[in-house]
Amino acid sequence: MGLTSQSLEYTVIVLAVACVAATVWLWPRLSRRGVGPVLGRLGAIVVTQVSIVCALALAVNTNFEFYGDWDELLGNNDKAPVSVSEGGGQYASVGNMKGGLVQPAGPQGLDRVTGLPKGPADKVGKVESVRIVGRRTRAINPGFVYLPPQYFQQQFRRQRFPVMVVISGYPGGIMNLAQHLQVPQNAGRLIAQGRMQPTVIVMVRPTIAPPRDTECVDVPGGPQAETFFTKDLPDAMKSAYRVGHDPSAWGAFGYSSGGTCSLQLAMRNPHAYTSAVSLSGDYAIKDDLTTGSLFGPGAEGAQREREHDLLWRLKNLPAPQISALVASSRKGEADYGETMKFLHAAKSPMSVDSIILPQGSHQFATWRREVVPALEWQSQQLTFPQDTEAAPQRKPNAGAPGKSGAPGPQQTGPSKAPTTSDDKGRRRVEAERPRG
């Protein structure tokens, strides 16, 4: 049974309940004096406590995905990329497995998510469960990949697609993106309604060295998380899927720590991501108990930390040519003040829009209100790639159209999200009102 499987979780819960019941039932017999009864009482207490702790630990891990499988828990992770052949199965990737940088994985909890596409892929799209291997960093990160229906349709067989890299919070995992924020479900609905262009979405967690919170930072002598997200992940996706090669087709998107990562990745690496969405993200990265030392000691470490402070960057460095969307709430969000500072500090050629709710705390109920307009907004920022895969060589007069290249999407583009303007010309994206 998999570490995050429901069968294991339910089995351990049943065992814990049975241990408690057995302890209660046998306690009168163990209440006598003597070495045997004393050892029996101690044993009953230990077994009961261990079973309860294991049940709670499994439930927490299943929800937050500190560890995705037994190998991660035991530290038996692969240390280098390996080549794999294409395999069948419900969760196998349809991509090109050249180099083994994207590998088919088991469900990783995807089988517990409701509302995912069901039916022919060319009609409803598909969500795949994969492992993404870092060629440079040697990191292996679990992921879900959403492929829109157009990806499988004949008229787009050579077309490359824009990409959103959607990053969960910490200590949450990719299950939160599919189950709580329903990113693939919302994207599929928006694409079907013409409110979002066909887009490949890769869903990942922000840490590449769990349980450590790497905050998308290249740690001196440690995990190279920034390199993974800006080089390894794009290379892996390009090797396995028909996705755009130009940075204008790539955007980062996240909530909480994932939102922090998204802004950091785009502002520090506009050659990799040209747009970013941050729902309740921070604007500076600091060391804490979950991160350990991210920047190293001394003056060099202090400078690296300053360079991960986005307000410092806007004040002291040229602004990158990217677009960003930040979201916060006037009441209930601790980052509201920093969000307003960031909006006022933004300067050309960078453009920043915002979703500001009257009230909303740091939780999924808030982010669910923001995710739909945020997906629409980022879709408007991404360029649908003009490059296409090379056409296969055909025999003369093979009945193929004479023009090279694949047609673009059969739509004039997603509709604009409703916006308003303040006195400084900044736009505010209106969050979708919760439905009754």
N, C-alpha and C positions, 0 to 999 in steps of 0.2 A: 504493500500500500504506500502511495506517495505521501510525502511529509505534509502536503497541504490538502490531501484528499479528504472528502467528507466521511468516507468509510472509516478512516483511521481516527478522525476526530470523534465520531459517534462511538466507536469501539472503546476508546479511552474514557469517554464520559460515562459510559455504561459500567465499565470496570471501576471507576471512582465511586459511583453510586453504590455498586455492589460491595465495595470495601467498607464504605460508611455503614451500610446496612448490616454487614457481617460483624463489624466492631460493636455496634449497638446490641446486636443479638447475643454475642459471646461475652460481653463485658461482665455480666453477673458471674459467669464461670471463672473469669480471670481476676475477680475481686478478692480472692482468698490470699492469705499470706504464703510466703515461700518463694524460692528462686524461680520456679517454673511459672507461676502466675505473674510475677513481676516482669520476667522476660516476655511473657505473652502480651502483657499490656503495652510494654515498650514497642514490641514488634507490630502490634495492631495500630498504635499511634503512628509509627514511621510509615507503614504501608499505606495507611489512609492519607496521611499528609502528602506523601510522594505521588499517589494517584491523583489527588486533587490538584497539586501543582502542575503535574504533567498535562492534565486536562485543560487547565487554564492557559498554560504555555502554548499548547497546540491551538487553542481558540484564538489567542492573541496573534500567534504567528500566521495563522490562516488569514486573519483579517488584515494584518499590516505587512506580511511577507518579509520578515527579517531574513528568513532563509527559504529558498524556493524548493530545495530538494535535500535528500539525505547527504549527498556529497558536500553541499555547501555547509551543512550543519557540522559535519565531521572534518571539514577542511580538506576534502579530497578533490578540489577543483582542478580542472585541466589547466596546464601551464602553457600550452602552445596551441595554435590553430591546427586543425586536422582537416583533411579532405574527406568529404562524404559524398555519397551518391544520392541521387534523388530517390525519395521513397514515397510510398503511398500512405494512405491513412487520412483520417479526418483532419488532422492538424498539420499535415506535411506541407511544406512550402512549395508553391508553384514556380518559384524563381529559379534562376540559374545558380547552381551550387558551386560554380567555379571558385576555387580557393577555399571553400568551406567557411566563408565568413558569416554566412547566415545558415543556420542549421535547423531542421525541423525539431520540434520539441513536443513533449506530451502536453496535455491540456493546460497545465500550470494554473488551474482554477477556472479556465475559460468555460469548462463544461457546467459551471455553476451560475454563469451569467445569463440573465434572461434578455430577450429582445434582440439577440444577434441575428444577422441575416440567415434565413432558411429558404432554400430553394436554389434554382440555377444561379451560378455566380454571375452570369452575364445579365441577369435580371435584378439581382438584389445585392451583389457584391459578396465579399468573403472576409472573414477575420482569421488570420493564421497565428498559431503559437510557435515562437521561434526562440533560438538562442543566438545572440549577436556576438561574434568573436572579434576582439580587437587585434589587428595585425601588429600594431606598434606596442600597445600597452599590455597585450596578452590577457586583457580582462575579458570575462564572459558574462554578458548581461542578458537576463530574460527579457522577452518583449512580445507584444502583440502587434501584428501588422494588418491594418485595414486596407483592402483593395476595393475601389469603387466598381460598380457594374461595368463602366466603360473600359476598365482595364482588360476585361475578358471579351469585349465585343470586337467583331471582325474588322469594323471600320477603323478601330484604334489599335490594330495589332502591332504596329510599329511605333506608336506614339509613346513618348515619355510623359510622365505626370509630375506635377508639383508635389512637394513633400512637407508635411507638418511633423515635427518631432515633439511629441507631447510627453511631458515629464511629470511624474507624480510627486507628491510631497514626501517628506521623511518623517517617520519611518514607514510610511505607506508604500505600497507597491503597485504594480501594473493592474492588479485586480480592481483597485479603487477607480482607475480610469475607465474601465469597462463596466463595472458594476454600479458605482455611486455617481460618477459624472456622466456615464453612458456616452462617452466620446464617439465610438463607432456608430452607435444607434442614432445619435443626433446628426452626425455627419451624413449618414445614409439618407435620413429624412430631408436634410437641407439640400443635398444634391438632387434628390428626386423632385424637390419643389423648385429647382432652379435658383436657389438662394446661395449656393456654394458651388464652385467649380469642381469637377472630378479631381480628387486629391488622394494620394497615398498617405496614410497616417501610421507612423510607428510610435508605439506607446512603450515607454521605458521608465525605470526608476532612476533617481538622481545619484545614487551611490553605486560605485563599481567595486567596492570592497566591504560588503556588509559584514558586521553591523555598523561599521564606521561610517559616519556621515561625511562624505568627501566633498560635498557642496560644489561639485563641478570644478574643482581646483586641481592644478598640477602640483601635488605635494612634493617638496624637495626630498628626494630619497624615498618617496612613498608612491601611492597610487596616482596615476596620471589621468585624472578624470576629465580635465579640459581637453586633453589630446584625444581621449576616447570619443567625446561628443563632437569635436570639430573635425576630426580626421578619420578615426577608425569607423565610427558609425556611418558617416556619409559614404565612405569607400565600400563598406559592407553592403549597404542598401543599393548602391550603384552596381555592385557585382551580381546581385541576385534579382533585382527588379528593374523594370523600365521606368526610371525616375530621372528627373532633370539633372544635368551636370552643372548648370550655372547657379551661382548663389542666389540669384533672383527668384529661383523656384523653391528655395528652402526657407522655412520659418520654424522658430522654436516657440513652444507653448507650455505653460505649466501653472500649477497652483502651489501656494506656500513655498517650500524649498524648491520645488520645480519651477515656480515663477521666478525666484531668485536666480536659479540657473539660467533660465531663458534670457533674462536681461543681460546677465554676465556674458553668456555665450555670444549674443548678437553684438553687444557693444564692444567687446574685446576682439571679436572675430567676424567682422562684417564680410570677410571673404568666404565665410562658411554659411552664415545666416543673415538675411537682410531684413527680417522682421522678427519681433518678439512679442509674446503675450504673457503678462505676469498678473495672475490673480492672487492678491494678498502676499506678494513676494516682498523680500527685504531689498534694500539698496546698498548694503554693505555686508561683508562676510567677516564674522568674528569667530575666534576659537571658543569652543565650549567643551563640555564633558563628552559629547557625542562625536566631535570632530577631531579632538586631539590638536596637535600643532599642525596647522595647514600651511604656514608660510615660512617656518624656520626661524632661527634666532638672529639677533643682531640687527644692524642697520639694513642689510639686504632683506631680511624677513619683514621688517617694518615697512620697507618700500613696496614689497610685494602685497602686503595687506592694504596699503593705501591705493594701489592700482586696482584692487577689487572693491573699492568704495566708489560707487557710480557717481555720487555727487562730487567727489574729489576729481574724478575723471572729467566731468563736464566743466568744472571750474578751471582745470589746469591743462587739459589736453584737447586737441581738436575733436569735435563731435563726429561720430561715425555717420555714414550715409545709410541709415536704417530707419525703419518705422517701428514704433512700439506702442502697445496698448497696456495700460496699467489699471488695476481695479482695486478699490478699497471702499470703506464705508465711513460716513461721518461719525456714527456712533457704533461702537462695538469692535472696531479694528484698531489695533495698536499702531499700525503703520500709516494711518491717515495723514499725520503731520509730515512724515518723510515723503509720502506720495505727493503731497502738494508742493513740497520743496523741489522734488524731481521734475514735476510738471513746469514749474517756473524756471528751473535751471536749464531745461532743454533748449538747444539752439540749433540753427541751421548748420548743415543739411539734414540733421536728424529731425524727425517729426514724431510727436507723441500725442496720442488720444487717450481718453480715460473713460472708465465706468465708475461712477461714484454713487453708491447707494445711500439713501438716508440712514439706514440702519442695517447692520449685518455683522455677525461675528465670524471668527476664524473657523469655519466648518463647512461641510458639504452642502447644507441647506442654502448657504450664501453662494457658493461656487456654482451650484446647479442653476441659479438665476442668471449667472453671468456667462456660462459656457456657450450657450447658443449664439448670442450676439458676438462673443469673442471669436467663435469659429467663422462666422460670417465676415467679421472684420479682417481676420488674417487671410481668408480666401481672397479678399479684394487686394491684398498686398502682394500676393505671390503671382509671378509671371508664369503663365502656362507655357512650358518649354516649346521652343520652335524647332529644336533639334529632334531628330527621330533616329531610330535604329536603322542600320543599313538594310536595304531591301535584299532579300535572298535572290541569288542569281536565277533568272528564268530563261527558259528557252525562247527563241524568237516566236512572236505571235502566240504567246501563251494565254492570251485572253485577259491580261492584266491591264489596268488603266495606264495610259502612256505617261502620266505625270508622276514624278517621284515625290516621296514624302507622304505622310499620312494626314488625313484631314484633322482639323482641330475639333474641339468639342462642339456639338450642335446646339449652341446657345450663345447668346450675346453677352454672357457674363452674369455673375450673381447680382441680385438687386442690392442697392446700397442700404447698409444699416442706417436706421434713423439717427441723425445727429443734430446737435445744437451747437451754437458757437458762443463763446464768452467774449468779453470785450478785448481780449488779446488774440482772438482768432483761433484759439485752440478748440478742437472738437471734443465733444463728449458723446460717447456711444451709449445709447439708452439700453439698459438691461431689459430683457424680456420679463414682462410681469408674470408672477406665478399664476398658474391656472388653477381654478377651483375644481 
